[in-house]
Amino acid sequence: MFVGQICFCTVIFQRRIGGRPAHIERLRRMSAPAIETITTTEALAAFCAEAKTMPYVTLDTEFLRERTYYSKLCLIQAALPPAGIGKGGSGGGRAVLIDPIVGNMSLEPLYDLFRHQATVKVFHAARQDLEIFYHDAGVLPDPLFDTQIAAMVCGFGEQAGYETLVKKIARQPLDKSSRFTDWSRRPLTEDQAAYAIADVIHLRAIYEYLSAQLQKTGRGPWVEEEVGVLLDPETYITRPDEAWERVRTRSGSPRFLAVVRELARFREIYAQKNDVPRSRVYKDDALIELASTRPLNENDLGKSRLLLREARKGEIATGILAAVKAGTEAKELPKATLEEPGRPGNAALADLLRVLLKAKSDAADVAPKLIASSADLDAIASGARDLPALSGWRAEVFGKDALRLAAGEIALSAEGGAVRIVPVTG
């Protein structure tokens, strides 16, 4: 993955200016270049050819999803390292907007860059960006570096937002006033273009700082493990048969859950087919109401308090009634996904695990949620053992002691402001 690609940062970090890496200081002081917009396949191919001579390229996207099931790609931003960093690139430092809306441009040159193993593709919080590219072309950028994941490993806490990293690493202000504008409208305003290009210009300094920190601490494999999830196509596949598992319910009745399953399956299929948000079909609270009341006809649907007006007739209404019937008559019933009752003392053990996680994450300077979620802790307390929190690097940081705590082999004690692990003897 990316670890072998970032060794150039070692040299960069040998010289420092006022305690900051010399090259990052140079990146920070670079004046913003004139914004170049690419609208043709030929221009995109030329830029991507230059990017292939560089050790990395920073990328971001702007998209809309409020009115569709699949994100609508509106803009791609990309920036190259400054001159002198690339492997033969003539200029470097270019930052461009790639506009897929104007003209009839093919993104295949960009996807070919995504497949190019010698250039690291750098994103911040890449999951939604990658979902767009996977659904559009079945391609994922590899090797990949996600600065949000890296920041959580490097001690920037759980809320490692891009704006925070720009302020702390690039030491630059960031104008986010254009964040929620309509990115599908053309022409883009000057403010929109400036906002969009800033996201990849500052990302260069952030990447170089974090990649060098990972090399220094030896935690590159920790980030690789997380990036592996982003590079797994399964991450971006939504199966209608599994959609019900995301619906939070208070009832564990198998028959009730069977109706929930069928209603969620129909909603997912309809939303995907018509490219509309799930909530435009019906929201979760309406789904749960339907699973409880089990309407038999459109007259029954009209009595719903939560169902949208357009869902009470036509194709959606027909689908709802068929789903309710299928769930009511189903022979194979789902099992409840509610929290398992587990053994006595679950709640107390889960609370102790939370204390242990806080102590361990503070000691390692890693964001707690990157190690284990609250649901993971409850599952461990209930006896679950097949969890990411108990394997790999997480086991070394937290998992092994979590299992020892669950087995009664260690206890926790407070000493001043610190939590100590105390072996249990006897």
C-alpha positions, -999 to +999 in steps of 0.1 A: +000+000+000+012+036+007+040+030+033+066+022+007+056+052-013+061+078+014+098+073+023+106+106+006+092+124+036+121+113+057+144+137+039+119+164+041+117+162+078+155+164+084+153+202+080+129+222+101+119+258+102+108+269+137+101+233+146+081+227+114+091+205+085+110+227+059+090+215+029+057+219+046+066+255+055+073+260+018+040+245+009+022+267+034+038+298+020+030+291-017+007+316-032-025+302-045-021+295-082-045+306-109-074+281-109-073+259-139-104+240-150-103+209-171-133+201-193-119+179-220-107+143-221-074+154-237-066+180-210-075+155-183-052+128-199-023+154-200-028+162-163-030+126-153+001+118-173+019+145-153+004+131-120+019+097-128+054+112-125+046+124-090+048+104-057+013+115-048-017+135-059-043+150-036-079+146-045-114+156-034-149+158-049-180+179-047-213+161-052-251+162-045-272+135-029-302+152-014-325+142-043-309+109-055-300+075-042-266+076-058-244+106-054-242+129-084-206+138-091-203+176-098-166+184-095-132+167-089-103+187-074-067+175-078-033+190-068+003+179-075+033+184-052+056+214-058+085+212-082+114+191-070+093+165-054+081+146-084+100+119-103+107+138-135+076+160-136+085+193-152+063+217-132+045+202-102+024+223-078-005+223-103-040+224-088-069+219-111-107+216-111-120+187-132-155+195-144-175+164-155-207+184-161-194+207-188-188+191-222-186+154-228-154+144-210-145+108-202-130+102-168-111+072-180-077+090-177-084+097-141-094+061-135-062+050-152-043+072-127-062+055-099-048+022-111-012+036-113+007+020-084+036+045-083+014+074-073-004+076-040-039+090-042-045+112-011-081+120+001-095+132+034-125+111+046-125+092+014-154+069+018-181+089+001-157+100-027-147+064-034-183+052-034-189+076-063-160+062-083-168+026-075-204+029-087-195+049-117-167+027-130-160-001-106-126+013-098-110+023-065-078+044-062-048+023-051-025+030-033-047+052-011-040+074+018-068+088+039-057+118+060-087+115+084-077+080+094-040+089+096-049+119+118-069+097+142-038+074+145-015+104+150-032+119+180-056+144+165-086+129+182-119+116+170-130+148+153-101+150+129-120+173+105-103+188+075-106+224+088-090+214+120-060+198+102-056+228+080-054+251+110-031+228+130-008+215+103-009+239+073-015+269+096-039+284+072-075+297+076-102+280+056-133+296+043-161+270+044-190+294+034-194+276+000-197+241+015-234+237+011-239+255-023-254+238-053-224+223-070-244+212-101-250+248-112-228+263-139-209+285-141-192+280-107-187+312-087-153+325-079-160+316-042-170+281-051-138+276-072-116+290-045-132+268-018-129+237-039-093+242-048-083+250-012-094+215-002-066+199-022-039+226-020-037+224+018-041+186+017-005+184+004+010+197+036-013+176+057-004+145+039+033+151+041+032+158+078+010+128+087+029+104+064+062+114+080+046+110+115+035+075+106+070+066+094+085+080+126+061+061+149+059+029+128+021+031+127+018+029+090+004-006+091-024+006+115-036+030+088-031+004+061-055-019+079-082+008+079-076+018+043-080-019+034-117-015+043-120+015+020-104-005-008-128-035-004-157-033-029-180-048-003-178-015+015-198+001-013-223-026-021-258-023-005-279-054-006-316-051-003-319-083+017-296-068+044-312-034+045-334-042+075-304-047+097-299-009+096-334-002+109-334+004+146-364-013+163-374-018+199-392-051+193-374-084+189-405-103+177-394-125+148-427-119+130-424-082+134-389-083+122-399-103+092-423-075+081-395-050+087-372-070+066-396-071+036-405-034+039-368-025+040-360-048+011-388-032-011-377+003-001-341-004-011-350-020-044-374+009-053-349+036-042-320+020-063-342+015-093-356+050-093-324+067-080-342+084-051-333+087-015-347+060+009-365+088+028-384+098-003-399+063-004-407+062+033-387+070+064-377+045+091-404+057+115-430+051+089-415+017+081-418+007+118-454+020+119-463-001+089-446-032+104-467-027+135-501-019+119-497-043+089-521-026+065-541-048+042-552-023+015-548+013+004-576+024+027-555+011+056-525+030+042-545+062+043-547+059+080-510+060+085-497+090+105-462+089+091-464+077+055-458+103+028-489+112+007-473+099-026-466+065-009-503+058-002-511+050-038-495+037-070-463+016-072-451+024-037-484+015-021-486-018-041-450-026-030-458-018+007-488-041+007-469-069-010-441-065+015-464-066+045-481-098+031-447-114+024-434-107+059-467-118+076-466-152+057-428-157+058-416-192+069-380-181+076-380-155+103-350-133+111-333-132+145-334-101+166-303-079+162-311-062+195-285-062+223-281-097+237-289-100+273-256-119+279-244-129+313-250-111+347-228-081+352-228-071+315-235-035+321-208-032+348-182-049+326-191-027+296-185+004+318-151-010+329-142-016+293-150+020+285-127+031+312-100+008+299-105+020+264-101+056+274-069+049+294-054+028+265-063+053+238-049+082+258-017+063+264-013+055+227-026+089+216-051+073+192-088+082+188-109+057+209-135+051+182-108+039+158-100+012+183-135+001+194-171+014+192-195+015+221-213-014+205-180-034+203-176-029+241-211-041+248-205-071+226-172-080+244-190-077+277-216-101+264-191-127+253-185-119+217-149-125+205-149-122+167-144-085+166-119-062+150-112-046+184-097-079+195-073-085+166-044-069+147-029-037+161-061-031+182-053-062+202-019-049+211-032-015+221-065-026+238-079-060+229-056-083+250-062-063+282-099-061+274-101-099+273-080-101+305-104-077+322-134-097+310-118-129+323-112-113+357-074-115+354-069-078+359-086-050+377-086-012+372-076+013+399-074+051+399-041+068+409-044+105+407-056+113+373-044+080+358-060+046+355-037+017+364-040-020+355-037-042+385-032-080+382-057-101+401-041-128+423-056-155+443 
